[in-house]
Amino acid sequence: MCSNPPLTKQLQVEIEYQLSQPPSQAGRRLKTVRELARIIGTSHFTVYRSLLDLVERGVLTRKPGSGIYVRKVPSSVSPPPPGNGASLLKSESIFAEDPPQTRKRAKVEAARLLIDLWWETRAPSKSAQLLQRGIIDQAREQGHRLRLRKLNVESNGAPSHAVPTPGCDGNIVLVNVAEAVHRIIPANRPPTVYLWVGNASPDYQPLVEIDMDSALERAVCLLAREGHERIAILGWSSEKSRMQRVYDRTLQELGQGYRRAEYSDLVEENDVAAVRRLFSGADAPQALYVTDDIKTHHILPVLRSLGREPGRNLAMITHANYGSPLPAGIEWSRLEFDPYSVGRLAMQSLVRDIESSGDDLLSFSHRAAWRPGKTHFRTDP
C-alpha cells in the first residue's frame, strides 16, 4: 500500500494547484509562514521548507521585508490526489489580505505623466532594444512623456552621476541597473515597475519579465520527449551559473545523466569555438538548444562543416524574438519571445499602478511561444 507523500511535498502540490487555477494570481503576496502553519496545523519549518522549494523553482519569489509573492503561474498542474482526509489548506485562501491604501488615488485619465526609464549605457541586446521600443511607442500612444536615464554600471555596481529630477510620476527600471537606481532615487520613490530580460534575479515587484529560464527548461523537455538522450545547450557566458542550474535540474528531473554545455558571448568566433568543443569526442550531443537566434546564425556553417544538419542528424531548438529571421531554407523549431509587446505591457502596468494608487499592481511572466518546425526531430539515426 502506498504511503502518503511528505507534508512538504503535499503542501507544494496544493499551492501549485491553487496558483494554476484562473484568474491569474501573479504578483499576489502569500500569507506569512506563521499563518499558513496555523491553517495546516504543522510546524513553521515544514511550511518554510515547502515555500523555499517553490522559490528555488521560480514559482514564488521573496521580497525582503515584505513577504513571499507569486512570481509566475504554473501551468497544467494536476489536482492533488485524494488522500485519507481533508486537504492541508482546508480550502482557506493562501493569500494575504490586501494592504491598506498608502497613496492618494490619482486622477490621471487625461493627465500627461512624466516617466523615467532607467536603462544601461552598454550596447543593448536585441531583446532590450525591442523592450525599449515597446515602452516608447506605448507611452506615445497614451500621451505620456518619457525620459531615458542611462546608467553606467561598472563591475563594482557604482552608478553614474545621474540624479533624480523633481516631478517624476513613475519609473520603469531594467533589473540590471536596479541596485544602482536605488542609490539615486529616494526610498519613498514614485511608483516603479521592473523589467527582467532573463539575466538578473527577479526579486523586485511589480515585475514584468521575459522568462528565459522557462524556455530553457521547456526546450530540454521537448527534446527529451522526442527520445533524444544526449541533449546539450549553448548559452551565454554571462549567465552560465544560472543557466547551468536550470539545465542540471531539468535533466535530473527527467532522469538523464548526460551533461554537456558550453557558454559564450555573441562574438561569432567564440560561438564557433564553443560549438566545436561541444561536438568533440565520441559522446557528441544528439540534440542541442541554442539560447539566441544570433548564435544560431553564427554556428550553422560550422555545424555543417562538422557534418551536422539540424532536422536530419541533429535535433535542434533555438529561441528567437518575434519577427527575427533565422537562417533561410530550414523550418526551424523555436521558442519565440515578443519583447516589444512586453515593453508595452510594462508601460500599461505602471500607468495602472499610478491610476489605482497601488491597488492594481501587475506582475507578469512572458513565456516563449512554442513554434514547432522540423529541426527538433532527427530523420537520420
Secondary structure, DSSP 4 states (H G I P E B T S, - for coil): -PPPPPHHHHHHHHHHHHHHSSSP-TTPBBPPHHHHHHHHTS-HHHHHHHHHHHHHTTSEEEETTTEEEE-S---SPPPPPP-SSS-TTTT---BPPPPPP-SPPP--SS---EEEEEEESSPPPHHHHHHHHHHHHHHHHHT-EEEEEEE---TT----S----TT--EEEEEGGGHHHHHHHS-TTPPPEEEEE-SSS----SSEEEE-HHHHHHHHHHHHHHTT---EEEEEEGGGHHHHHHHHHHHHHHHT-----EEEE-S-HHHHHHHHHHHT-STT--SEEEES-HHHHHHHHHHHHHTT--BTTTBEEEEEEETTPPPPTTS---EEEE-HHHHHHHHHHHHHHHHHHTTSS---EEEPPEEE--STTS-S--
